[in-house]
Amino acid sequence: MTAHFITGEELDRDGLTALLDRAAELKAGRERGEGADSLAGRSVALIFEKPSTRTRISFEVGVAELGATPLVLRADELQLSRGESVADTARVLSRFLHGIAIRSGSDEKVRELAEGSTVPVINALTPQHHPCQALADLLTLRERFGELEGLRLAYVGDGNNVARSLSILGRTAGMDVVVASPDGYRIEEGLAELADDPRAAVAGADAVYADVWVSMGDESDAESRRRDLAPYQLNEELLGAAADRAVAMHCLPAHPGEEISEGVLYGERSAVWDQAENRLHAQKALLERLL
């Protein structure tokens, strides 16, 4: 069966560890061309339905650095925009390509694409899941702390796709993940420890994580979201309630003064820029594994 990466649940502990090991190797050996021929002669479609900075650049550069050809496609460039079905698109792309990564506004569309495809499909971001970001986050935490098992990560704010993916893959890695959100913004029960109080959630945490309060598609509720989520800002006071060694994390783009303070984002305890870089290395390891 074709292996896909849609939610992160496709990886078990051994698979996740092996992927992170390889990501570290690719990162350490980048300047000498580690993995430069891994996917030589192959082609990978990168489909984007929404604007993207880190996801597009990290995937396009990563595919090229592995020796493959990236084809960046916007949704309005495909016959999907004129009514061709997702299933038929999957069948056709599978005849041309060796893999597909897609950033979509629909989880159902990505699942349908994977079901119809005979080549690996990677979820580069959907409303419910962002597993590639979580891989980069786990790589970053392993770099900082050596081991993932037993680490405590506290996510504060909107229980969104990033919170969900961190919960799924963090659990696989043996981490304790707690998600603190107000009523109406929580992820479903069973994925992580859920909390109301952000200060209680970050107590003893090795990492405190924030994400934007107003994601693409939430603009109509922007003011109410800012009001509801204001007590969950990742600032110096909240970070001070975590473990002394705790780092601050954010998947970007950030809005300093909203979900994270400027001092924390750009401060010495910020791991944000390592997270961004590690998108490249984690996704290269994922591409190697699947293709």
Phi, psi and chi 1 to 4 in degrees:
 res  aa     phi    psi   chi1   chi2   chi3   chi4
   1 MET       -  145.3  -66.5  179.4   63.5      -
   2 THR   -67.6  134.2  -56.9      -      -      -
   3 ALA   -90.3  126.7      -      -      -      -
   4 HIS  -115.6  169.8  -55.6  -64.5      -      -
   5 PHE  -134.9   96.8 -171.8   67.3      -      -
   6 ILE  -112.6  -43.2  -52.3  -59.0      -      -
   7 THR  -122.9  -14.0   67.4      -      -      -
   8 GLY    96.3  -17.2      -      -      -      -
   9 GLU   -71.2   -7.9  -65.4  167.6  -61.1      -
  10 GLU   -70.4  -19.3  -61.1   83.7    1.1      -
  11 LEU   -98.9  134.2  -70.6  173.4      -      -
  12 ASP   -94.7 -178.2   59.3   14.7      -      -
  13 ARG   -59.5  -45.3  176.8   80.3   63.9   88.9
  14 ASP   -65.7  -41.2  -70.9  -17.7      -      -
  15 GLY   -65.2  -40.5      -      -      -      -
  16 LEU   -65.6  -43.4  176.1   58.8      -      -
  17 THR   -62.2  -43.6  -60.6      -      -      -
  18 ALA   -63.3  -40.0      -      -      -      -
  19 LEU   -64.8  -43.2 -169.7  151.8      -      -
  20 LEU   -68.3  -35.6  -65.5  176.4      -      -
  21 ASP   -59.8  -45.6  -73.3  -16.2      -      -
  22 ARG   -67.9  -37.9 -179.6   55.4  177.7  158.1
  23 ALA   -59.6  -41.6      -      -      -      -
  24 ALA   -64.0  -39.7      -      -      -      -
  25 GLU   -63.6  -44.0  -69.1  175.3   -3.2      -
  26 LEU   -64.5  -37.4  -71.4  164.1      -      -
  27 LYS   -67.5  -46.9 -177.4  174.5 -177.0  176.1
  28 ALA   -65.2  -32.1      -      -      -      -
  29 GLY  -102.3   14.1      -      -      -      -
  30 ARG   -59.7  -43.8 -172.9 -175.6 -177.6 -162.4
  31 GLU   -66.5  -26.1  -64.6  -55.0  -44.9      -
  32 ARG   -96.8    7.8   63.8  174.1 -178.5  -90.0
  33 GLY    83.4   27.3      -      -      -      -
  34 GLU   -55.8  127.1  176.5   69.9   30.7      -
  35 GLY    79.9   10.5      -      -      -      -
  36 ALA   -63.7  -22.7      -      -      -      -
  37 ASP  -112.3    9.7  -62.5  -38.6      -      -
  38 SER   -57.2  -40.6  -65.4      -      -      -
  39 LEU  -119.8   31.0  -58.7 -177.9      -      -
  40 ALA   -57.1  134.4      -      -      -      -
  41 GLY    83.4    4.2      -      -      -      -
  42 ARG  -106.9  163.7  -55.9 -170.1 -175.6 -170.3
  43 SER  -131.7  140.2  -60.0      -      -      -
  44 VAL  -131.0  125.9 -179.1      -      -      -
  45 ALA   -83.6  136.3      -      -      -      -
  46 LEU  -120.0  102.5  -51.5  174.7      -      -
  47 ILE   -99.7  127.8  -57.6  173.8      -      -
  48 PHE  -126.1  117.0  -68.9   91.2      -      -
  49 GLU   -91.8  -13.9  -65.9 -176.0  -17.3      -
  50 LYS  -134.4  159.5  -66.0 -171.0  174.9 -175.7
  51 PRO   -57.6  149.5  -22.6   32.8      -      -
  52 SER  -154.3  140.1  174.9      -      -      -
  53 THR  -110.8  -72.5  -61.4      -      -      -
  54 ARG   -64.1  -42.9  -79.6  150.8  -64.5  -82.1
  55 THR   -65.7  -47.2  -60.0      -      -      -
  56 ARG   -64.8  -49.1  172.6  172.5  173.6  171.5
  57 ILE   -66.4  -44.3  -65.9  170.9      -      -
  58 SER   -65.2  -38.9   58.4      -      -      -
  59 PHE   -71.2  -44.2  -95.7  112.4      -      -
  60 GLU   -65.0  -45.2 -171.7  168.3   -0.7      -
  61 VAL   -65.7  -42.8  171.2      -      -      -
  62 GLY   -61.7  -45.4      -      -      -      -
  63 VAL   -59.2  -44.8  169.5      -      -      -
  64 ALA   -64.8  -41.1      -      -      -      -
  65 GLU   -68.7  -19.4  -71.8 -171.3   -3.2      -
  66 LEU   -89.1    2.6  -66.4  173.0      -      -
  67 GLY    92.3    3.6      -      -      -      -
  68 ALA   -97.6  172.6      -      -      -      -
  69 THR  -104.7  119.0  -60.2      -      -      -
  70 PRO   -87.2  136.2   30.2  -29.9      -      -
  71 LEU  -116.9  104.5  -72.4   85.9      -      -
  72 VAL   -85.0  124.2  178.1      -      -      -
  73 LEU  -129.3  130.3  -57.2  167.4      -      -
  74 ARG   -89.6  151.4  -62.4 -161.4  -45.4  -91.6
  75 ALA   -58.6  -35.4      -      -      -      -
  76 ASP   -76.7   -1.8   60.4    3.2      -      -
  77 GLU   -93.4   -8.6  -64.6  175.1  -32.9      -
  78 LEU  -105.4  160.5  -59.1  173.0      -      -
  79 GLN   -68.5   -9.6  -67.3  -67.5  -21.4      -
  80 LEU   -53.9  -35.7  -84.0  168.6      -      -
  81 SER   -71.2  -11.5   63.6      -      -      -
  82 ARG  -114.8   14.2  -60.1 -175.7   62.0 -114.0
  83 GLY   107.6   -3.6      -      -      -      -
  84 GLU   -64.9  141.0 -173.9  167.6   22.4      -
  85 SER   -72.8  155.9   70.6      -      -      -
  86 VAL   -63.4  -40.1  174.0      -      -      -
  87 ALA   -61.3  -44.2      -      -      -      -
  88 ASP   -68.3  -37.3  -75.0   -5.5      -      -
  89 THR   -60.6  -42.5  -60.0      -      -      -
  90 ALA   -61.5  -42.5      -      -      -      -
  91 ARG   -62.5  -42.8  -66.6 -175.9 -178.9   97.0
  92 VAL   -70.3  -47.1  171.2      -      -      -
  93 LEU   -61.7  -33.2  -65.8 -177.3      -      -
  94 SER   -64.6  -25.9  -64.5      -      -      -
  95 ARG   -77.4  -24.0  -59.8  -65.0 -178.1  102.6
  96 PHE   -98.3  -31.9  -65.1  140.0      -      -
  97 LEU  -120.1  169.6  -57.8  160.4      -      -
  98 HIS  -108.7   -7.3  -59.4   89.2      -      -
  99 GLY  -173.2  159.9      -      -      -      -
 100 ILE  -138.4  129.3  -56.8  165.6      -      -
 101 ALA  -115.8  135.8      -      -      -      -
 102 ILE  -137.0  131.9  177.9  169.4      -      -
 103 ARG  -105.1  114.9  173.0  171.4  177.3  157.0
 104 SER  -133.2  156.1  175.2      -      -      -
 105 GLY   -88.4    9.4      -      -      -      -
 106 SER  -140.7  117.8  167.4      -      -      -
 107 ASP   -65.9  -36.7  -75.3   84.9      -      -
 108 GLU   -61.6  -39.8 -178.5 -179.7   -1.6      -
 109 LYS   -64.3  -41.1 -178.3 -179.0  -65.9 -175.8
 110 VAL   -67.0  -40.9  172.8      -      -      -
 111 ARG   -62.9  -41.5  -73.5 -167.5  -63.0  -90.9
 112 GLU   -66.0  -38.4 -171.6  176.1   -7.3      -
 113 LEU   -61.7  -43.6 -172.5   69.7      -      -
 114 ALA   -65.8  -40.2      -      -      -      -
 115 GLU   -63.4  -32.4  -71.0  169.0    0.1      -
 116 GLY   -93.8   -4.6      -      -      -      -
 117 SER   -97.9  142.6  175.3      -      -      -
 118 THR  -102.2    7.7   58.2      -      -      -
 119 VAL  -121.1  159.0  -59.6      -      -      -
 120 PRO   -61.6  138.5  -24.9   35.2      -      -
 121 VAL  -114.8  131.0  171.6      -      -      -
 122 ILE  -113.0  128.2  -64.1  171.6      -      -
 123 ASN   -78.9  106.3  176.8    1.6      -      -
 124 ALA   -84.5  -15.8      -      -      -      -
 125 LEU   165.3  131.6 -175.9  150.2      -      -
 126 THR  -137.3  172.4   55.5      -      -      -
 127 PRO   -59.3  -29.6  -28.3   37.2      -      -
 128 GLN   -99.5  -20.5  -65.4  -63.8  -49.2      -
 129 HIS  -143.4  144.3  -63.6  -79.7      -      -
 130 HIS  -141.6   64.8 -159.5   -6.4      -      -
 131 PRO   -67.6  -28.5   25.2  -35.1      -      -
 132 CYS   -66.6  -36.4  -69.7      -      -      -
 133 GLN   -63.5  -41.7  178.3   66.5   51.5      -
 134 ALA   -63.7  -37.2      -      -      -      -
 135 LEU   -60.5  -45.3  -69.6  178.7      -      -
 136 ALA   -63.4  -37.6      -      -      -      -
 137 ASP   -65.5  -42.2  -63.7  -23.8      -      -
 138 LEU   -67.3  -37.7  -64.4 -173.1      -      -
 139 LEU   -60.8  -42.5  178.5   60.2      -      -
 140 THR   -62.9  -44.6  -57.4      -      -      -
 141 LEU   -65.6  -37.8  -71.5  169.1      -      -
 142 ARG   -66.5  -36.7 -156.6  172.2   74.1  161.4
 143 GLU   -62.7  -38.6  -70.5  173.9  -18.7      -
 144 ARG   -76.6  -38.7  -66.7  -65.8  179.7  113.2
 145 PHE  -117.8   -5.4  -60.6  111.5      -      -
 146 GLY    87.9  -50.4      -      -      -      -
 147 GLU  -128.1  151.5  -62.9  -69.9  -22.7      -
 148 LEU   -95.0  -35.0  -66.9  174.9      -      -
 149 GLU   -60.1  128.3 -172.5  166.8    4.9      -
 150 GLY    90.3  -10.1      -      -      -      -
 151 LEU   -67.9  149.6  -70.1 -179.0      -      -
 152 ARG  -113.0  122.6 -179.3  173.8  175.6   85.3
 153 LEU  -114.7  126.6 -178.0  147.3      -      -
 154 ALA  -110.2  118.8      -      -      -      -
 155 TYR  -100.0  130.4  176.9  100.2      -      -
 156 VAL  -123.5  130.9  -66.8      -      -      -
 157 GLY   124.2 -146.7      -      -      -      -
 158 ASP   -66.4  124.1 -177.0   19.6      -      -
 159 GLY   -76.2   80.5      -      -      -      -
 160 ASN  -107.4 -159.7   59.4   12.1      -      -
 161 ASN   -62.2  -37.5   52.2   -0.2      -      -
 162 VAL   -66.5  -44.9  172.4      -      -      -
 163 ALA   -59.4  -41.2      -      -      -      -
 164 ARG   -66.0  -45.9 -173.9  172.0  -70.2  103.7
 165 SER   -68.7  -37.7  -68.4      -      -      -
 166 LEU   -61.5  -38.8  -75.7  168.9      -      -
 167 SER   -65.1  -44.4  -61.8      -      -      -
 168 ILE   -65.7  -54.4  -68.8  170.1      -      -
 169 LEU   -77.8  -29.6  -77.3  161.8      -      -
 170 GLY   -62.5  -42.3      -      -      -      -
 171 ARG   -61.7  -42.7  178.4  177.5   58.2 -168.6
 172 THR   -60.0  -36.4  -59.4      -      -      -
 173 ALA   -78.3   -7.8      -      -      -      -
 174 GLY    88.4   19.2      -      -      -      -
 175 MET   -89.6  159.9  -64.5  169.8   55.5      -
 176 ASP   -98.3  116.8  -65.1  -37.0      -      -
 177 VAL  -114.2  128.5  179.8      -      -      -
 178 VAL  -122.2  135.0   54.6      -      -      -
 179 VAL  -117.9  115.7  178.8      -      -      -
 180 ALA  -103.0  118.4      -      -      -      -
 181 SER  -146.7  153.2  -53.6      -      -      -
 182 PRO   -75.7  166.2   27.1  -32.8      -      -
 183 ASP   -57.0  134.1 -172.3   33.8      -      -
 184 GLY    95.4   -7.5      -      -      -      -
 185 TYR  -124.9   12.1  -65.4   86.0      -      -
 186 ARG   -87.0  149.0  -61.3 -170.5 -176.3  110.0
 187 ILE   -75.9  169.9   61.9  171.1      -      -
 188 GLU   -69.1  152.3   54.9  -89.6   32.3      -
 189 GLU   -68.4  151.7  -66.0 -175.2    3.0      -
 190 GLY   100.3  -16.5      -      -      -      -
 191 LEU   -87.6  -34.4  -68.2  179.9      -      -
 192 ALA  -155.6  170.6      -      -      -      -
 193 GLU   -69.6  131.8  176.9 -173.8  -17.1      -
 194 LEU  -108.1  144.1  -57.3 -176.2      -      -
 195 ALA  -143.6  157.7      -      -      -      -
 196 ASP   -97.5  -40.7  -61.7  -46.6      -      -
 197 ASP   -89.4  114.9 -177.7   -2.0      -      -
 198 PRO   -64.7  -34.7   20.3  -30.6      -      -
 199 ARG   -66.8  -39.8  -74.4 -173.4   63.2   85.4
 200 ALA   -66.1  -37.1      -      -      -      -
 201 ALA   -65.4  -38.4      -      -      -      -
 202 VAL   -85.3   -8.1  -54.3      -      -      -
 203 ALA   -57.2  120.0      -      -      -      -
 204 GLY    77.7    3.6      -      -      -      -
 205 ALA   -72.4  143.1      -      -      -      -
 206 ASP   -87.2  -18.2  -58.8  -66.6      -      -
 207 ALA  -148.9  139.5      -      -      -      -
 208 VAL  -120.9  127.5 -175.8      -      -      -
 209 TYR  -120.9  134.7 -158.7  118.5      -      -
 210 ALA  -129.2  157.3      -      -      -      -
 211 ASP  -140.8  169.7 -167.2    7.8      -      -
 212 VAL   -58.7  150.1  -65.3      -      -      -
 213 TRP   -86.8  -27.3  -68.4  -18.2      -      -
 214 VAL  -121.9   97.7 -176.2      -      -      -
 215 SER   -83.9  168.5  -60.6      -      -      -
 216 MET   -58.5  127.4  -77.7 -173.4  -77.4      -
 217 GLY   101.0  -12.0      -      -      -      -
 218 ASP  -102.7    8.2  -66.1  -30.4      -      -
 219 GLU   -59.2  -32.3  -68.8   82.9    0.4      -
 220 SER   -66.9  -22.7   61.5      -      -      -
 221 ASP  -107.6   20.0  -59.4  -37.8      -      -
 222 ALA   -56.8  -48.1      -      -      -      -
 223 GLU   -66.7  -42.9  -69.9  -51.1  -49.0      -
 224 SER   -67.5  -34.7   61.8      -      -      -
 225 ARG   -66.6  -43.5  -64.6  178.4   69.7   84.9
 226 ARG   -62.0  -39.3  -68.9 -172.6 -179.2  101.8
 227 ARG   -67.3  -46.4 -178.6  179.9   61.0 -107.4
 228 ASP   -67.6  -33.9  -65.3  -18.0      -      -
 229 LEU   -96.7   -3.8  -67.4  164.5      -      -
 230 ALA   -53.6  -39.0      -      -      -      -
 231 PRO   -68.2   -6.1  -20.9   34.2      -      -
 232 TYR  -105.9   16.7  -65.4   80.7      -      -
 233 GLN   -63.3  135.8 -176.0 -170.3   66.0      -
 234 LEU   -84.2   99.9  173.3   49.8      -      -
 235 ASN  -127.2 -177.4   51.6   34.8      -      -
 236 GLU   -60.1  -39.2  -70.8   83.0   -9.4      -
 237 GLU   -64.3  -45.4 -179.4 -178.0   -1.6      -
 238 LEU   -67.8  -43.2 -170.7   63.6      -      -
 239 LEU   -62.6  -33.0 -172.5   59.3      -      -
 240 GLY   -66.7  -19.3      -      -      -      -
 241 ALA   -84.8   -7.7      -      -      -      -
 242 ALA   -87.8 -176.0      -      -      -      -
 243 ALA   -61.4  154.6      -      -      -      -
 244 ASP   -59.8  -30.7  -69.1  -19.0      -      -
 245 ARG   -91.6    4.0   67.3  173.3 -172.6  170.2
 246 ALA   -62.9  144.4      -      -      -      -
 247 VAL  -109.8  156.2  -64.1      -      -      -
 248 ALA   -99.1  138.6      -      -      -      -
 249 MET  -130.7  149.5  -53.6 -176.3   76.1      -
 250 HIS  -160.9  137.7 -166.5  -60.8      -      -
 251 CYS   -85.2   -9.7   58.2      -      -      -
 252 LEU    66.3  152.3  -59.0  175.5      -      -
 253 PRO   -72.0  147.7   29.1  -35.7      -      -
 254 ALA  -103.8  157.6      -      -      -      -
 255 HIS  -124.6   84.6  -60.8   82.9      -      -
 256 PRO   -54.4  132.6  -23.7   33.9      -      -
 257 GLY    98.5  -14.8      -      -      -      -
 258 GLU  -103.1  -96.5  -71.9 -167.3   14.3      -
 259 GLU   -74.7  -17.7   75.5  -82.7   -4.1      -
 260 ILE  -144.8  142.4 -171.5  169.1      -      -
 261 SER   -79.4  155.3   69.5      -      -      -
 262 GLU   -62.2  -39.2 -175.2  171.4  -23.6      -
 263 GLY   -62.1  -38.0      -      -      -      -
 264 VAL   -75.1  -44.0  169.7      -      -      -
 265 LEU   -58.5  -43.1  177.9   62.1      -      -
 266 TYR  -103.3    7.8  -59.0  110.8      -      -
 267 GLY   -82.6  175.9      -      -      -      -
 268 GLU   -70.8  -16.7   62.0 -178.4   12.5      -
 269 ARG   -95.4    5.7  -61.4  173.7   72.4  178.8
 270 SER   -79.6  130.9  173.5      -      -      -
 271 ALA  -107.4   12.4      -      -      -      -
 272 VAL   -61.9  -41.9  171.6      -      -      -
 273 TRP   -76.5  -28.8  -44.5  106.4      -      -
 274 ASP   -66.9  -39.3  -68.3  -25.5      -      -
 275 GLN   -57.4  -46.5  -68.2  174.7 -105.0      -
 276 ALA   -61.7  -46.7      -      -      -      -
 277 GLU   -62.2  -38.9  177.9 -170.3  -13.8      -
 278 ASN   -71.0  -11.2  -76.9  -22.8      -      -
 279 ARG   -55.5  -43.8  -70.7  -69.9  -58.4  -83.9
 280 LEU   -59.9  -51.2  171.8   65.3      -      -
 281 HIS   -72.7  -39.7  -48.7  -59.6      -      -
 282 ALA   -65.7  -40.2      -      -      -      -
 283 GLN   -72.4  -32.2  -72.0  161.8 -168.6      -
 284 LYS   -62.5  -43.0  -73.8  170.3   68.8  174.9
 285 ALA   -64.2  -37.6      -      -      -      -
 286 LEU   -65.9  -43.8  177.4   64.6      -      -
 287 LEU   -61.2  -44.0  -74.5  161.0      -      -
 288 GLU   -58.7  -45.1  -86.7 -167.3  -11.0      -
 289 ARG   -63.0  -42.0  179.9 -178.7  178.8   86.9
 290 LEU   -83.7  -34.5  -66.4 -179.5      -      -
 291 LEU   -97.0      -  -85.6   65.8      -      -
